[in-house]
């Protein structure tokens, strides 16, 4: 209903716009007489030449709307974590370490690191820590039970560092007492009728196993925060760990004006004093303080709290927005200067009557600003209608007026006037310089310079268009590659789901047996993690050589799975054997490694060799088999060394992998639902195909590809509008010449070629300039993928060819129309 009302309002205002403009121009003497005259002349001229006005208006409307949408997106990306009042002084502690055979780049820190930094550096006003609780919990109040989503454990002073407005309760004391919990408004509304009524109530976790008292209700975390949560619980006092266990997120509030770099520069001394005892001498350690407001766009470390954006993508989108608007402005410049011959006598008459160059230029600038303001008004309507589609495509929740109606309107007005001056500046300067006598005779003066400048502008338009076409082709091909590449297992046949209830994990053998009763379920396995989510743990392993363990360790992804994992996944063995289900002792002694692990360790005969690693104590396992490499992370990452061990405890087997018959996927999934319902009454079933897990890791790139494709189309469309107008005017100006040529026997093809060749030359020049730029930019973009397509000449040739075809289709319409016209009418044309 809101959209319908807005559309009706826009329509009503559009109908009355011209009349209002004419009344303002003709009746009231409030305006300066010269400006009023310019306004009246501009409106009359725009109305008289409606075809060209429509072409210019369409280009400006689409350009402004596209630019507006992209800038809303860019502004949203730049706004992350700016709602925190003390955000300029908040830093996250991040850690990097390297040693022979391995390295870490972590967004996390160790538990004692924050308090130690506060005690050692007077610049630190406060430190606060958070740690995710992990999924699989159920929160209950009365007879209502919900999955809370992301719950965090936090220090009690978190609200003194971060700004999260409260609806009920006191943020200073909310997490002081043990077993306290702060709910967000949306979660409180699910558990209680009135969110504010939740204060002082008790909530229970996982069937009365834990009880918390609600001590605060806060507003939902804004979408533009680098971490999100629905509940905050008190971090236990005994939540401690060793210095080498990096499992918590630490934030520091520094004094205003404090130099964070000074603290970072003292990281080695800090390491020597506190961490060396646990981590050893052979580690190169670097601790850094990361500004809070730079995390979203600049941080891509291991174990980030959420999916971050990319600064380079923001710059690219901002550049695309500016280029699209420039293309629209260039259209106006080209068509206006091309049609200068129509208005040359008008300029001569005005100068004869006493108008100076500035007054003539002002008349043309008023015309361009009026057109741009009208275009901005229509662009607001287009943006309103297009934003829901863009939000769905980009996974955003942008609003037209998200920065306030007054501020947005003021910004739009200033921006539109600036665009109007940009579009009209060259035509105004060019046409105001006509000499009076020459103008009265219909002469334009230096046509060569005007035509050359117009050609440069058209070439620029198509340089941009060809680059965008090439980028769209390459990104689409890369997305096709990563979605179809063989990952080393049957990704489209395997579903996984999480077992939240600990009691259910103890019944895995019975669940497997029930699942296998269905003929459409080929295999079932239990494992510690769902692969494809880029969150597998790792550990350092030392290899046995000549009966001794090497001094350096190799970091390897560490995965726990039962003996059925490899058959279920379809992973091949290169040598050795799989786990033996009949040998329960293998859960303490056996280990499987992948090919990359063998290469990195330099083992010639790996089967039978021992590996040593650190857990609660130093442990050893013997290699029983070597797996063929398969992808456990997305294709942005190279296949890393990996080991698989049998789970020691049933609590580690919290994910089931089910391989379905490819011809009966739906039937197999229905049986899973039936079996799950028989064993689990509390937690809902959430199944995920493994290929969906991997696809989710490419969401940013897929979104970028879609957005590029959309705005590439818009850029091409706007450029074609300009070509369409130029071609129409060129054909109109050469009407008599075409008539004479036809009388003298010229064919339709030759006339069409004559009118098209100048435009084709410009597109070819643009292609020569655009292809090297597009090649370089795609080389840079593809570096983000460890596995990628190879750039080939045909991808960029296709972009140039497509631009030529589009040009022929656009210009060819007018060329064919002029060539097919009756020559007698052409010869009688004025």
N, C-alpha and C positions, 0 to 999 in steps of 0.2 A: 504494500500500500504506500509506504514511504517513497519508494522509487517511482511509482505511478504519479504521486503528487508532485515530486520533483520534476519529472518529465513534463507534466502539464504546465508547471510554472515556467520552465525553460522555454517551452513552445510559446506561451503567452508573451514572454519577454522578447523573444525573437521577432514575433509578429509586429510588436510595437517599437522595436529598436529603431527602425529606419524613420518612422514618423516622428519619434521623439528627437532623433538627431536633426531632422529637418526643422522641427519647431524651434529647437535650441539655436540652430544656425540662423534662422530667418526672423524670429519674432523679438526675442529679448535683447536689449542693448547692453546687458551686463557684461558680456564678453567683449574683449578688445575687438574693434571693427575689422582689423586685418585678420585676426584669427577666425572671427565669425565668417568672413568671406572665404577663407581657406577651407573651413569646415563645410560650407555650403557647396563649393566647387568640388571638393573631394567626394562628398556623398553623391552628387549628380554624376560625376565621372564613373564612380564605382557602379552605380546603377545602370548607366548607359552601356558600359562594357561588361555585362554580367557574366559572359563566358570566362573571360580572363580573371574577373573578380572571383568567380567560383573556383577556378583552378588554384589561384593563389590562396584563397580562403581554406580550401580543402587541405592543401599542403601545410599551412600554418596550424590549422586545427589539429591535424594528426601529429605534427611535430611537437606542438606544445603539450598535447595530451601524453604522448610517449615520454617526453622529457619530464613531465610532472610525475608520472608513475615511477620512472627510474629514480628520480631524485627523492621521492618518498621512500623507496627501497634503500637507497644509499643513506639517507638520513636515519632510517631505522637501524641500519648496521652500525652507524657511527654513534648511536645513542646508548649502546650497551653500558650498563653499570653507572650511568651518569645521574641516576636518581639518588644515589647515596650522598648524603650531605657532606661527609668527610672523604669522599672518593678520591680527591686529589692527594690525600696523604695515606691511602691504604695500599699495601703491597702484599703480594703473595710470595711466599718462600718456595723457590724451586731449586732442584739439585741435579747436578750432572756429575757423573763419575766414569772414568775409563781406566782400564787395566789390560794387561796382556790377555787377549782372547775375548774381551767383552767391554760393553759400555752401557750406561744408563742415562737417559734424559727424562727426568721425572717432574710431573706437576705436584707430586706429593713430597712430604717430608717425614721425618721420624717424630714420634710423640714428644720426646723431651726437647726437641729443637727450638720450638717457640718460646717456652719459659726460659731456656738458656740464653736466647737472643735478647729477651727483655731484661734479664739480669746483667748482661754484659755490655749493653749499648744504651746509654742514657737517651738517645734519640727515639727509642721505642717507647711510646706512651702506653700501648697495650698490645697484647697478642691474643688471638682467638683461633680456635681450631674446630674443624668439622670433619666428620667421617660418615659416609653412607652406611646405613644399616644393612642394605641388601634387600632383595625382593623376597617374596614368599611369606609375608606376614599378613595377618588379618586383624583388623581393629574393630572392636565391638563396644557398643554403648546401649544398655538395655537390651531390646530384642533386635537391634540393627547391627549388621556386620558388613564392613566394606574393606576392600583392599586399599590401603592408604596411598599407594603410589610410592613416591620417593620420600622416605623419612630419613632425617639426619640426626646424628648425635652431635652436640655442640657444647662449647664452653658457655658458662653462664653469662659472660660479658659480651656475647655476640651482638646484642642490640645496642651496645655502647660503641661498637665499631661500625656496623652496617645499619642502614636506615630502612626499617620495615615498620610501617605505621600499624598501631594496635587499634582494634575495635573494642576489646575488653581486656582488663588486666594491666599490670605495670611491667613494662619491658625491663626495668632495672632489676626487679626481683623475680621475674617469671621463671627463670631456670636456676635459681639459687638452691632450692631444696632438691634432694634426690627424688627420683621417680616423678619429675615434673614434665609436662608436655605442653607445647604451644601449637595450636592447630591453625591452619589457614582458614579463611572464611568459607571457601568451597568445601573443604573436608568437614568443617564443623556443621555446615548446612546439611550434609549427607547423614550425619549422625544425630543431629538435633534439629528441631523445627526452626528455632531461632539461633543463629550462630552465637550471639551474645549470651544466650542462655547456657552455653557449654561451660562457661567459667565456673569452676568449683566442682564440676562433675568428674566422675571416675570413668576411665576407659580401660579396656582390657585387651591384651594381645594374645593371639593364638589360644583361645579357649581358656581364659582365666590364668594363664601361666605367669603373666606379668600384669600389674595394675599401675596405671599412671593417673595423676591428678592434673586436670586441665587448669593451668595457671595463666593462660593467655590465649586470645584469639586475635589474629592479625590479618591484614589484607592479603590477598593472594600475591605471590611473588610476581612482579611485572615480567612480561615476556622477554624484555630486553635486559635480562640478567644472565651472567655466564653460568650460574648454577641455580637450580630450582628445587623446591621441596614443598611438601604438603603438611609436614609436621616436623617439629624440632623437639628432641628429647635431651635431657641432661646427660652430658658426657660423664661416665662413672669416674670416681676419684681414683680407682685402681686400674684405670685404662692406661697401662704402661707397656713399653716394649723396649727392645734394645735399639741402640743408635743406628744399626744397619738395617732396621726394619722400617722401610718407608711406606707407611700405610695411612697417613692422615694429611689433611690439607691445612696449612698454617698461614694465617694472615696477620700482618703487622700494621698497627696504626702509628705512624711516625709524627713527630712534632712538625708543625707547619714550617716549611723552608728547609727541613732536614735533607741532607744529601744521602739518598739510598745507595749510591754507588760506593760511598766510603765503607758501608757495612759489607757490601758484596766483595770489595777488595780485601777485606780481612778474613775471607772464607778459609784460607789455608791455615791461618793461626787458630781459627775456631775449630777446624777439623783436627788439628794436632792436639788441641786441648781436650776435646770432648769425644770425637768419633774414631780416632785412630786405633784405640784399643779394640773396638769391635770390627773395624773394617780393614785394618792392616796397613803396612807401609807401602805396598806396591800399587796404591790407588791414587790416581790424579783426580782430586775432588774440586768442584766448583759450585759454590752456593750463590744464587742470585736473588735479587728482590725484583719482582715483576709488577709494574704499575697495574692497579686493578682495572683501569679503564682501557688498557691495551691488551687485555687477555683475549677478548673475543676475536679480534682480528689478527693478532700477532702470535698467539701461542698455539703450538701444535705438538705438545709434548706427550709422552706416554702417560696414560691414566688421567686424561682430562676429565673434569666433572661433567662435561656435556660436549655436544658437537659445536665447535667454534666456526666462525666465519673465516674469510680470507681477504686480507687487505688488498691484494692484487686484483681480486674479482671486483671489489668495490671501486677501485680506480678504473677498471675496464668499463664497468657499467656507467660510471659518471662520464667517461669519455664518449661512450656510445650515445648518451643522452645529449651531450653538447653537439656531437656530429650530426645527429638526426635533426636537431633544431637548426643547425647551420645549413643543412641541405634544404630545409624549408625556406630559410631566408635567402639562400642562393637562387631558388626558384623565382622568388619575387624580384630579385635584382636582375636576373636574366630576362624575364618576360618584360619587365618595365623598361630596361634599356633597349631591348629588341624592338619594342613598340614606340621608341622615342620619336620615330618619323611621324607618327600619328599626331603628336603633340608639339612638334617643333614650331609650327606657325603660332600656336597658342602662346608659347614662350616669347616669340618675337613680338606679338601684339602687346603682351604684358610689359615687356621691356620698353616698347615704344611709348606706352602710357605712363612710364616712370618707375616701374618696379625695378628694384636693384637685385643683384644676384642672390643676396640672402633672403629676400622676400620670396623669390621664385623657388629657392631651395626649401624654404619653410612650407610652401604650398604642397610640395611633393612629400615632405616629411609628415605633415599632418595627415595626408592620405594614407601613408603606410602605417602610422600609429593607430588611426581609426580602424583600419583593416585588422591590425594585430590585436587591438582590444576586443573587437567582435570575435576574432578567432579564439582569444583567451576565454571569453564567455562560453563559446560553444565547446571549447576544450574541457571546461569544467564539467559540462554535461557528459561528454564522451568519457572522461576520467571516472565519473560517478558510475557509469554503466560498465566500464571495463575493469575496475578494481577488483570486484569479486572473482572474475576469471583469473586475473593476475595473482591474487592471493592464493587461489587454489593451485595454480601452477608452481608458485614459488614457496608455498608453505608459510605464508605470512598472514598477518591480520591488519593490513594497512587501512587507514581511513583517510578520506579526502581532507577532513578538517582536524586531523589528529594533533596539529600544533596550534589549534584555536582558530575560530572563524576570522576574527579581526586580523590576526597576524598573517594568516594564509592569504586573505584578500589583499592586504597591503603588499605582501611579497609578490603576489600574482600581478598586481597593478604595476609595480616597479619593474618586474621582470618583463612584462608584456611591452611596456613603453620602451625599455632597453632593446628588446627584440625588434620592435617597430623601427627604432632609430637605426639599428644594425641593418635591417632589411632595406630601409629606404635611403640610407646614407649615400650609397654610390649613385643610384638613379637620380637623387636630388642634386648631388654635386655635378654629375655628368650633364644633366639637362639644363641646369641653371647657368652653365658656362657657354651655351649657344650664343654666338654673336648675333646681334639684333638684325642686321641686314640679311645675313645668311639664313637666319631663322624665318624671316618674312618670306624669303624665296623658297622655303622648304628644305634648305640644306642643313645637314647635321654637323658639318665640320669633319673632324678626324674619325671616320667610320672604322678605319683599320684598328686603331687602339681599342675602340669600344668592342669590336668583334673579337679581338685577341683576348681581352679580359674575360669576355663571356665564355670563350672556349676554355680558358683556365678554370673557371668556376664549374663548368659542366664536367671537365675532366676530374676535378676534385670530388664532385659528387660520386662519380663512378669509381674513383679510387676507394672511397669509403665503402661503397656498395660491394665491390669485388672482394675487399678484405673481409667484410662481414659474411659474404657467401662462402668464401674459403674456410673461414673459422667454423661456420655452421657445418660444412661438409666434414671437416676433420673431427670435430667434437662428436658428431653423430656416428661416424665410423668407429671412433674409440669406444663410445658407449656400447655400440653393437659388439665390438670385440670383447669387452670385459663381461658382457652379459652372456655371450655364447662360448667363451673360451672353456676348454676342458680343464676342470680344476683337479682332476685326478680321482674323482668319485662321482657317483650318480646323484648330483645335487637336486635334480628335479623329481626324484622318486622318494626322497627321504624327508620326513617331517620330524621335528623335535618338539618336546614340551617339557616344562619344568615341573618337578614334584615338590610342592611347597611343604607338605606335611611330612614331618620326620617319620611318623608311623607308616606312611605309605612307602617310604624308601626301604623300610625293613621288610616290605612285602613284594619287592621287585621280582623275585623268582615266580611268585604266583601270578603277578600281573603279566609277565612275559608269557607264561603258559597260556593264559586266557587270550592274549593277543594273537598268539600263533595258531590258535584253533581256526582262525579265519583263513581261507585259501588265498585271499588277496593280500595277506601280509607275509612278506618273504623272510624278514629277519627283524630281530629286536635287540638293541644294545643299550646298556646304561653307561653314562659317562659324567664327567665332572662339569663340563661347560658346553654350551651350544656354540659350535664353530661358526665363523663368518661375522662375529660381532666385534672382532679386533680387541678382545679382552682376555686372552689366555695368559696365565701366569708364566713366570720364567724362573730359572735357577741356574747356578753356576756348576758345571761338571768338569772334573779332572779325569783324563783318560790314562789307562794303564799302557805303558810302553816298556818292554824289556823287564817286565815284572815290577816296575815302579810307577807310581803316579807322578804325572808332570806337575810342576809348580804352578803354572798358569791354568786358569779355568776358562771354559767356554760357556757363554750364556746361551741357554737353549729353552725354547718354549716347552713347558711341562704340562702334560695332559694325562688325566687318569681315565681309563676306560676298561671295560671288561673284555673277555676273550672274543666276544661276538662283534666287537666294533669294526674290525677290518673286513670281515665278510659282509657285514651290513652295509658298509660304505663302499665296498667294491675296491678297496685299496690293495694293490699288489705287493707281494713280498719279493724282494730281489734275491735275498739269500737268508738262510736260517729258517726258523719256524715261528709260528704265532704262539700266544699263550696257550697253555694246556688247561682246559677247564677242570680236569681231574687232578691237578696238582695245586692245591690251595697254598702251598708254601711259596709259590712263585710271586705272590703279592709282596713278598719281602726280599726276593732275590733277583727277579727277572726284569728286563727292560728291553723295549724296542726302540730303535733309532731310525731316522730317515737318512736318505742318501747324502743330503747336505751336511748332516752331522758327521758322517763318516769322512767326507772330504775335508771339512774344517779341522777335524781332529788329526787328519793324516793317517788313518788306520788302514793298513793293507788287508788284514784278515780280521775284521771287526768281531765276528761271532765268537763268543767265548771270552772276549776282553772285558775287564771290569771298568766301571765308572764310579767315581766317588763324588758325592754332593753333600751339601750342608742342609739339614732340616733342624729338628730339635737337637740332634747330635750329628756327627759325621756318619754318613751311611754309604754302603757300597751295594751295587747291583751289577749283574753280569748280562752282557748283550746276548740275547737269544735269536734276534732277527733284525734284518735291515729292510725297511719299508721303501717302496718307490715314493719319491717326493709327491706330495699333494698340498694344495693350498688350504691353509687353516685361517689365514688372514686374507683381506681383500687384495686386489691386484695393484694397489698403490704400494704394497710391501713385497719385497723379495721373499721367496721361500727361505725361512730361517732354519737353523738347526732345531730339531724337535725330538722329544722323547715321549713315549707312552709307557705308563706303568699301571699295574692293576690297583684299583682303589683298596686301601687298607681298611677303611671303615665304610659302612653302608651310608653314612651321612654324606660321603663324597659323591655318591651316585645320585645326583639330584636332577639329571636330565635323561630322558629316554629318547633314543633314535629309532624310528620305525621305517623300514624300507617297504614301500608299497609296490604292488604289481602295476606296471606302467599303464596297462590297459584298463585297470579297475581302481583308479585313484579314489573316486568318490565313495565307492563301496568300502574300501579299506578305511577311509577316514570315519565313516559312520560307525564301523566296528570299534575303532579307537574310542570314539565318544561314548559308546555303550559300555565298554570295559571300564573306562575312567569313571563314569558315573556310578558303577557298581562298587568301586573301591574308595572314591573320594566324594564326600557329601558337603564339604565346606568350601573348597577353593574351586573356582571355575577353570575349565580347560582352555588353554591358549596354545594352539598349535602353530608352528611356523615351518614352512618349507625352507630348507637350507639355502636355496637360491634366493629367497626373499631376504635372508639375513645378509648375504653378500651384496645384494642389490641396494640395501639400505645404506651401505657404506659409500655408495656412489651418488647419494641423493644430491649433494651440493653440485657435483659435476653434471648430473642429469638436469637439475634445475637450470644451471647455467646454460646448458645446451638448448633447452626449450626456450628460455628467455632470449638467447641469441637468435634463434630461428625466428621468433616472433618479431623482434626489432629489426632483424635483417629484412624481413618481408616489408615492414613499414618503411624502412629507409629506401628500399627499391621502389616501393609504391610512390613515395614522395618524389623521388628522382624522376620517375616515369611521368608524374603529373607535370613536372617542369618541362621534360622533353615533349610531352603532348602539346603543351601550350606553345613552345618554341616551334615545333614542327607545323602546327596550325598556322602560326603567324608567318613562318617562312613560305609555306605553300600559298598563303594569301598574298604575300608581297610579290611572288613570282608567277602570279596567275597569267599575265600577258605573255611572259617568256614561255610558259608551258604551252599556251595556245599556239604560239608561233612555231615551236618545236614540233608539235603534233601536226600542224599544217604542212611542215616540211618533211614529214614522214617518220618522226621519232616514235619508237615503240613504247608501249606501256612500261616494259621492263627497264628501258634505258632512262625514262623519266623518273621512275621509282628509284633507280640506282643513283641518279643525279641528286635527288633530294635527300637520300639516305647516307651517301658516302661520307659527307662531312661529319655527321654524328658518329658513324662507325669508326672513323679515324680517331676521334676523341676517346671512344671506348677502348680502342686498342692501345692508345697511349696510356690510358688509365690502368689497363691490365699490366703493362710493362712496369709501371710504378708500384702497383699494389701487390703483385705476386711476391717479390722479395720480402716486403713487410709482413705479409701473411705467413710466409714460410718461417721467418724468424720467430714470430709470436707463437706459432704452433709448436715449434721446437721447444720453446721455454715452457709452454703449458704441459706438454707431454712429459716433461721431466718429473712431474708429480706422480707418475705411474711407473712402477718397477717393470711392469709388463705392458707394452704399448705397441700400436701399429707403427709401421715404417712410413714416413712421408714419401709420397711419390708425385712425380710431375703432373700426372693426370688429375689429381685432386684440385690443383690450382688452375690447370688448363680448363677443367670443367667449370670452375668459377668464372673465368674469363669468357668462356663460350656461352654460359648461361646469361651473362651480362649482354653479350652481343645479340643473342636471341631475343632477350627482353627489349633491347633497343630497336631491333628490326620490327618487332611486333608493335611497339609504341609509335615509332616514326612511320612505319610502313602503312599504317591506316591512313594518315593524311597524304602520304606520297601516292598511294594507290587511288585515293579519292580524287586528288588533283590530276593524276594521269588519265583517269577514266572520264573526266569531265568533258562536256561538249566544247570543242575548241572555239566555236563561234561565240559562245557565252564568255569564254575566257578572254577573247580579243575585245569584247565590248566592255570588259570590266574597267572600272575607274582606277 
